[in-house]
Amino acid sequence: MKKFLMCLLLIPLFGIRYLIRFFPDQEGILLYLPDACIALATVFIFMKMISSEVYLRIPARYLLIFVGFIFLVLCGFIVNNVQPDVIFAGIRMYFKYVPIFLLPIVYSFDRSDYKFLFVLLGLLLLVQLPVTVYQRFFEFGAVDVGSFGGWTNGDTIVGTLENPASITLFALSAVVLAISFFLAGKLNVNLLAIIVGLALIPIALCETKITPVVLPITIFYLLFLYRDVVSAGRIITIGVAVSVFLSGFVVAYDQLYGDGRGGYLNFMTSKEQTMDTYNLTGVRGKKFRLEREVKGIVGEPVNDLKSGGKVDHQFGGTRVGRIDSIILPFDMLLPEHWLRFLLGLGIGSTVSEFGEGGKYLYVSKDLGGVQTEFALLIWETGLFGLLLYAAFIVTILKYVTFQKFEDPYLRAINAAFGAILLLWLFSFIYKSLLSGLPSTQALFMLTSGCIVNTEIQLAAQKVKKRSQARAAQFATITTHMGT
């Protein structure tokens, strides 16, 4: 059953977007196939959860965060008078993957289950290699690959997933997992080199520029987790592997996408390119207006920079960068609507197109103000929602960081999952997982659930050992009293 549920939940998420390209007339049906699979799996998961009473063993801090988030969502609905269709869409977007989080907990994943999971994910990653190569060199060509402002980029190279960031995070997660098992002595250097080399292909073709920034951070975190057992030789090996990986990425970037940017290093060190025309263009939002009847752009961004802003080809206005999108809710909500800044505008209100659409859909469609997870959470769940979401991740990371694992295999799994969560935490300021990367959000929930499952199992083992020790002590005392 566990293997069936893993396949049922993951395979549709990693292939349905690509399948739609071959059957565009069936898009309306195919888009809801993953939802149908999740609904079916949810029946099995909740039946098992109720019968086993495993929910009683979930640590209280996770339950408190979850209940607190639900309470916050209800407050957001009430304060903003969110319409029913948007409520439905918001619940679907934010809570759809909770069953995936519960799967490893309810079915108490063991070593054999993790091996099957890694094989399944490995096969899904291998599928991305020929697909991304075909997309880059045959389907879209060498020049017309996501043309944008005179540049060429890899925005259309998505494999079977929904976004270049999805496949990049997926492939980086494989690299982190391989390095963790290598540090634990459970993976040889040859297999490590193969995995790292294969993962480089889709990442380089997608040209996700943040890769050389976030990967070293996660590797340093892994080394910190293994600080008591890792040898100098393995550290050197990891250093060489990561250096070759990043060098390969930079070389591939310069060869495939360097035209118009002067190469990767020039792009990343150029304030004009990385900030002024890309991430922080200087736009500021006018005070937020809450009238639903107003058509078109409400609170249109106004550029504060004297040099003027880059005109966005898509929205027809001043381009909103990623960092700008984080600043916008502070400009537009906080001054006059502080309660909504704390509680949000209601989940689904800025991104849902279901039914009549969210009341503030223009925030994402017209302003481009929901580009990152950070921005989305503030807009829809407020500052409190952002803090609760971050608390969930930090709580899990705290456990992984300070828990001592006696089993090397278990240590390798949880160290890797912790580093992957850290990787996704950094992606909060780069992409929106909830609205834009469903496959990544599913893996995020699965990874979190696996770590919580480990915590529950180790806690149960401690209780069992204490009971056995007390029983042995009682037997010894009884024996002495008898003599």
C-alpha positions in Angstrom: 0.0 0.0 0.0 2.8 2.4 0.9 4.5 2.0 -2.5 1.2 2.3 -4.3 0.4 5.6 -2.5 3.9 7.0 -3.2 3.4 6.3 -6.9 -0.2 7.6 -6.9 0.8 10.9 -5.3 4.1 11.7 -7.0 3.9 10.4 -10.6 0.9 12.6 -11.7 2.5 15.7 -10.2 5.8 15.1 -12.1 4.2 14.4 -15.5 0.8 15.9 -16.0 2.0 19.3 -17.1 4.0 17.7 -19.9 1.2 15.4 -20.8 -1.1 18.3 -21.4 1.1 19.6 -24.2 0.2 16.5 -26.2 -3.5 16.6 -25.3 -4.3 20.3 -25.0 -8.0 19.7 -25.6 -8.1 17.7 -22.4 -6.3 20.2 -20.3 -9.4 20.9 -18.1 -9.6 17.3 -17.1 -5.9 16.5 -16.9 -5.2 19.4 -14.6 -7.4 17.9 -12.0 -6.0 14.4 -12.3 -3.3 15.0 -9.5 -6.1 16.3 -7.3 -8.1 13.2 -7.9 -5.1 11.0 -7.0 -4.5 13.0 -3.9 -8.2 12.7 -2.9 -8.1 8.9 -3.4 -4.9 8.7 -1.4 -6.4 10.9 1.4 -9.1 8.3 2.0 -6.5 5.6 2.6 -4.3 7.8 4.7 -7.0 9.2 7.0 -8.5 5.7 7.5 -5.1 4.4 8.5 -4.5 7.4 10.7 -7.8 7.0 12.6 -7.4 3.3 13.1 -3.7 3.5 14.3 -4.3 6.7 16.3 -0.9 7.9 15.0 -2.1 11.5 15.3 -1.7 11.2 19.1 2.0 10.7 18.6 2.7 13.8 16.4 4.7 16.3 18.5 2.5 19.0 20.0 4.5 21.9 18.5 3.6 20.9 15.0 -0.1 20.5 15.9 0.0 24.0 17.5 1.5 25.5 14.4 -1.1 23.8 12.2 -4.0 24.8 14.4 -2.7 28.3 14.6 -2.5 28.5 10.8 -6.0 27.3 10.4 -7.3 29.8 12.9 -5.4 32.6 11.1 -6.9 31.5 7.8 -10.4 31.6 9.3 -9.7 35.1 10.6 -8.6 36.2 7.1 -11.8 34.9 5.6 -13.9 36.8 8.1 -12.0 40.1 8.0 -11.9 40.2 4.2 -15.4 38.7 3.6 -13.8 36.3 1.1 -16.3 34.8 -1.4 -17.0 31.0 -1.3 -15.4 30.1 -4.6 -12.1 31.7 -3.5 -12.3 30.0 -0.1 -12.5 26.7 -1.9 -9.6 27.6 -4.2 -7.5 28.9 -1.3 -8.1 25.7 0.8 -7.2 23.6 -2.2 -4.0 25.5 -2.8 -2.7 25.7 0.8 -3.9 22.4 2.3 -4.0 20.0 -0.8 -0.6 18.5 0.1 -1.2 17.9 3.8 -1.9 14.2 3.0 1.5 13.9 1.5 3.0 15.3 4.7 1.0 12.7 6.7 1.9 9.7 4.4 5.3 8.8 6.0 4.0 9.5 9.5 0.8 7.4 9.2 2.5 4.5 7.5 5.6 4.8 9.6 8.2 4.7 6.8 11.2 2.5 7.4 14.4 1.9 5.5 12.8 -0.1 2.7 10.2 2.6 2.1 12.9 5.3 1.8 14.8 3.1 -0.6 11.7 2.8 -2.8 11.1 6.5 -2.5 14.6 7.4 -3.6 14.4 4.9 -6.6 11.1 6.5 -7.6 12.4 10.0 -7.4 15.6 9.0 -9.1 13.6 7.6 -12.1 11.5 10.8 -12.2 14.7 12.8 -12.3 16.2 10.7 -15.0 13.2 11.3 -17.2 14.0 15.1 -17.0 17.4 14.6 -18.7 16.3 13.7 -22.3 13.3 16.0 -22.0 15.3 19.1 -21.1 17.9 18.3 -23.7 15.2 17.9 -26.4 13.5 21.2 -25.2 16.7 23.2 -25.3 18.3 21.9 -28.5 15.5 20.7 -30.7 12.1 22.0 -29.6 12.9 25.6 -28.9 16.2 26.0 -30.7 19.5 27.7 -29.6 18.4 31.3 -29.9 14.7 31.5 -29.4 14.7 30.0 -25.9 12.5 32.2 -23.8 13.6 35.5 -25.5 13.3 38.3 -23.0 14.6 41.9 -23.3 17.3 41.0 -25.8 18.5 38.1 -23.7 18.1 34.4 -24.1 17.2 32.3 -21.1 16.0 28.9 -20.0 12.5 29.9 -18.9 10.9 27.4 -21.3 13.2 24.5 -20.2 11.0 22.8 -17.6 11.3 19.1 -18.3 8.0 17.4 -17.3 7.5 19.9 -14.5 5.8 23.3 -14.4 8.7 25.7 -14.0 12.6 25.9 -14.4 12.8 26.5 -10.6 10.9 23.2 -10.0 13.4 21.1 -11.9 16.3 23.0 -10.5 15.2 22.4 -6.9 14.5 18.8 -7.7 17.9 18.2 -9.2 19.7 20.1 -6.4 17.8 18.0 -3.9 19.3 14.9 -5.5 22.8 16.4 -5.2 22.2 17.2 -1.6 20.9 13.7 -0.9 23.9 12.0 -2.6 26.4 14.2 -0.7 24.7 13.4 2.6 24.9 9.6 2.0 28.6 10.0 0.9 29.4 11.9 4.1 27.7 9.1 6.1 29.8 6.5 4.3 26.8 5.0 2.5 27.7 6.0 -1.0 30.9 5.6 -2.9 32.7 8.4 -4.8 31.9 6.9 -8.2 28.2 6.9 -7.7 28.4 10.4 -6.2 30.2 11.7 -9.3 27.5 10.1 -11.6 24.6 11.6 -9.6 26.2 15.1 -9.5 27.1 15.0 -13.2 23.6 13.9 -14.3 21.9 16.5 -12.0 24.0 19.2 -13.6 22.4 18.7 -17.1 18.9 20.0 -16.3 20.1 22.7 -13.9 22.5 24.1 -16.5 19.9 24.0 -19.3 17.4 25.8 -17.0 20.0 28.4 -16.1 18.6 29.0 -12.6 21.1 31.7 -11.6 20.7 31.3 -7.9 22.2 27.8 -8.0 25.8 28.8 -7.2 24.5 30.8 -4.3 22.2 28.4 -2.5 24.1 25.1 -3.1 27.3 26.0 -1.2 25.1 27.1 1.8 23.3 23.8 1.9 26.6 21.9 1.6 28.1 23.9 4.5 25.0 23.0 6.6 25.6 19.3 5.7 29.2 19.5 6.8 28.1 21.1 10.0 25.7 18.2 10.7 28.6 15.7 10.0 31.2 17.7 11.9 31.9 14.9 14.4 32.4 12.1 12.0 33.5 13.5 8.6 37.1 13.0 7.5 39.3 15.5 5.8 39.4 13.3 2.7 35.6 13.3 2.3 35.5 17.1 2.8 38.1 17.5 0.0 36.1 15.2 -2.2 32.9 17.2 -1.6 34.8 20.4 -2.3 36.1 19.1 -5.6 32.7 17.7 -6.6 30.9 21.0 -5.8 33.6 23.1 -7.5 33.4 21.0 -10.7 29.6 21.2 -10.5 29.5 25.0 -10.2 32.2 25.5 -12.8 30.3 23.3 -15.2 27.2 25.4 -14.5 29.0 28.7 -15.2 30.6 27.4 -18.4 27.3 26.0 -19.7 25.6 29.3 -18.8 28.2 31.4 -20.6 28.0 29.2 -23.7 24.2 28.9 -23.8 22.9 32.1 -22.3 25.8 34.5 -22.1 24.9 36.7 -25.1 23.6 40.1 -24.0 24.7 39.6 -20.4 28.5 39.2 -20.7 28.6 35.8 -18.9 27.4 34.6 -15.6 30.0 36.3 -13.4 29.4 39.6 -15.1 25.7 39.3 -14.7 25.8 38.4 -11.0 28.3 41.2 -10.2 26.5 43.8 -12.2 24.2 45.9 -10.0 22.4 47.2 -13.2 21.5 43.8 -14.4 20.8 41.9 -11.1 19.1 44.7 -9.2 18.1 47.7 -11.2 16.4 45.9 -14.1 15.8 42.4 -12.6 15.3 42.0 -8.8 15.0 45.5 -7.3 13.8 48.0 -9.9 12.8 50.6 -7.3 9.0 50.4 -7.8 6.8 51.5 -4.9 3.1 50.8 -4.5 0.4 53.4 -3.9 -1.9 53.0 -0.9 -4.0 49.9 -1.3 -7.6 50.3 -2.3 -10.1 47.6 -1.3 -12.9 48.3 -3.7 -13.7 45.2 -5.8 -15.6 47.2 -8.4 -12.6 49.0 -9.6 -11.4 47.5 -12.9 -7.9 47.3 -14.1 -4.8 48.1 -12.1 -5.4 49.3 -8.6 -2.5 50.7 -6.7 -0.3 50.9 -9.8 3.4 50.8 -9.0 5.2 54.1 -9.3 8.9 54.2 -9.9 10.8 56.3 -7.3 14.2 56.0 -9.1 15.3 59.2 -10.9 16.7 57.1 -13.8 13.2 55.7 -14.6 12.1 52.1 -14.5 12.4 49.3 -17.1 9.1 49.0 -19.0 7.9 45.5 -18.6 7.0 43.8 -21.9 4.3 41.6 -20.2 2.4 43.9 -17.9 2.9 47.2 -19.8 4.0 49.0 -16.7 7.1 49.4 -14.6 8.7 46.0 -14.1 8.3 44.6 -10.5 11.3 42.7 -9.4 11.4 39.9 -6.9 12.5 42.1 -4.0 10.0 44.8 -5.1 7.2 42.2 -4.7 8.3 41.6 -1.1 8.3 45.4 -0.4 4.9 46.1 -2.1 2.7 44.8 0.8 4.6 46.9 3.2 3.9 50.0 1.0 0.4 49.2 0.1 -1.1 47.5 3.2 0.7 48.5 6.3 0.1 52.3 6.3 -3.7 52.1 6.4 -4.7 48.5 6.7 -2.5 47.2 9.5 -5.0 44.4 10.5 -5.0 43.0 7.0 -1.2 43.3 6.9 -1.1 41.1 10.0 -3.9 38.6 8.9 -3.6 38.9 5.1 -6.3 39.4 2.5 -7.4 35.7 2.7 -5.9 32.7 1.1 -6.6 32.6 -2.7 -7.5 36.2 -2.9 -4.5 37.3 -4.9 -3.9 34.3 -7.2 -7.2 32.4 -7.5 -8.9 32.5 -10.9 -11.5 30.0 -9.9 -15.1 31.2 -10.3 -15.2 35.0 -10.3 -11.6 35.1 -9.3 -10.0 36.5 -6.2 -11.0 40.0 -5.1 -7.4 41.1 -5.3 -6.3 39.1 -8.3 -4.8 42.2 -9.9 -2.1 42.1 -7.3 -0.6 39.1 -9.1 -1.9 39.6 -12.6 -1.5 43.4 -13.1 1.1 44.4 -10.6 3.2 41.2 -10.7 3.4 41.5 -6.9 3.2 37.8 -6.0 6.5 36.5 -7.4 7.9 34.9 -4.3 6.6 32.7 -1.4 7.5 35.5 0.9 5.3 38.0 -0.9 2.4 35.5 -1.4 2.3 34.6 2.3 2.3 38.3 3.4 -0.4 39.2 0.9 -2.7 36.3 1.7 -1.9 35.2 5.3 -0.3 38.4 6.6 2.8 38.7 8.7 1.4 36.2 11.2 1.0 33.6 8.4 4.6 34.2 7.2 5.9 33.7 10.7 3.9 30.5 11.3 5.1 29.1 8.0 8.7 30.0 8.9 8.3 28.6 12.4 7.2 25.2 10.9 10.4 25.0 8.9 12.7 26.3 11.6 11.2 23.8 14.1 12.0 20.9 11.9 15.5 22.3 11.1 16.1 22.7 14.8 15.3 19.0 15.4 17.5 17.8 12.6 20.4 20.1 13.6 20.5 19.1 17.3 19.2 15.5 17.3 21.9 12.8 17.5 21.2 9.9 15.2 22.9 6.6 16.1 21.9 4.9 12.8 24.2 6.2 10.0 21.5 5.5 7.4 18.9 7.4 9.4 21.3 10.2 9.9 22.0 10.5 6.2 18.3 10.7 5.4 17.4 13.3 7.9 20.6 15.4 7.3 19.8 15.5 3.6 16.1 16.3 4.2 17.1 19.1 6.6 19.5 20.6 4.0 16.8 20.3 1.4 14.4 22.2 3.6 17.1 24.9 4.1 17.4 25.0 0.3 13.7 25.6 -0.1 13.7 28.1 2.7 16.1 30.3 0.6 13.9 29.8 -2.4 11.1 31.7 -0.5 12.6 35.0 -1.7 13.1 33.6 -5.2 9.9 31.7 -6.2 6.4 31.0 -5.0 6.1 27.3 -4.1 2.4 27.4 -3.3 1.0 29.0 -6.5 3.8 28.3 -9.0 5.6 25.0 -8.1 3.1 22.3 -7.1 5.6 19.4 -7.5 8.1 21.2 -5.3 5.5 22.0 -2.7 4.6 18.3 -2.7 8.2 17.3 -2.1 8.5 19.9 0.6 5.6 18.4 2.5 6.9 14.8 1.9 10.4 15.7 3.1 8.9 17.5 6.2 6.7 14.5 6.9 9.7 12.1 6.7 11.6 14.1 9.3 8.6 14.2 11.7 8.2 10.5 11.2 11.8 9.9 12.3 11.1 12.1 15.4 8.1 10.0 16.3 9.9 6.7 15.8 12.9 7.7 17.9 10.6 9.0 20.6 8.8 5.7 20.7 12.1 3.8 20.9 13.2 5.9 23.8 9.9 5.2 25.6 10.3 1.5 24.9 13.9 1.4 26.2 12.9 3.2 29.4 10.1 0.7 29.9 12.5 -2.2 29.3 15.0 -0.7 31.7 12.4 -0.2 34.4 11.1 -3.8 33.9 14.6 -5.1 34.1 15.3 -3.1 37.3 12.0 -4.3 38.8 12.9 -7.9 38.0 16.3 -7.5 39.6 14.8 -6.0 42.8 12.2 -8.8 42.9 14.9 -11.4 42.5 17.0 -9.9 45.4 13.9 -9.7 47.6 13.2 -13.4 46.9 16.7 -14.4 48.0 
